[in-house]
Amino acid sequence: MDRLREPLTATDIGTKRLEILPLQVEFADEMAAVLGDPALHAFIGGAPLSARELRERYGRLVAGSPDPAVSWCNWVLRINSEECLAGTVQATVGLGDDGLEAEIAWVVGVPWQGRGLATEAALALVDWLGQQPVRTVVAHIHPDHAASAAVAKACGLAPTDRMHDGEVRWQRTLR
C-alpha cells in the first residue's frame, strides 16, 4: 500500500492563463479582497476572514500539518494577463482506504467566476497530483453547487453515494 514517506510540498504549476503559486503569508492582504465576498460562503458556510485573520491562517497552513502522515499543499491563482490573484486550490494528502488520497478544493473570487479558471486550476492540480504517489483524488461538494460539480466532473471525478458533512464525495482513481 502507498504511504507518504516524505511530506509533499507545493511547487509552482503553470497553465495557459494561470500561475499557480505555493501559498505564502504575504499573499494574505490581496487574498482577503479576493475572498471577501460573502457569496463565496453560500455553500461552505462561515464568513470572509480579515487580512489579519487570513495572515494567521496562512501562517498555520504554510507551517504544515502537525501530523507527519498528512501533507497540506496550498496554492494561490495568479492570472497572468491581469497580474492579480484570483483564488486558491488546495490538496490535503494522507493515507486513505486504498493508498494515498488527496482531498482537493478550489475557490475563485466572485469577479473572476464564470471564466473557467476553477476548472483550469483544478485540472492542473489533479495533473500535479498524478505525478506524486497519490492514488485517489477526492472532493466534497454541496449537492446544490452545480458549478463545483462541473469542475469536479471536468477533472474526471465522479459522485459517489457517500456523504460527508452534507456534501457528496466525488472521487477519481489515478492509479
Secondary structure, 3 states (H helix, E strand, C coil): CCCCCCCCCCCCEECCCEEEEECCHHHHHHHHHHCCCHHHHCCCCCCCCCHHHHHHHHHHHHHCCCCCCCEEEEEEEEECCCCEEEEEEEEEEEEECCEEEEEEEEEECHHHCCCCHHHHHHHHHHHHHHCCCCCEEEEEECCCCHHHHHHHHHCCCEEEEEEECCEEEEEEECC
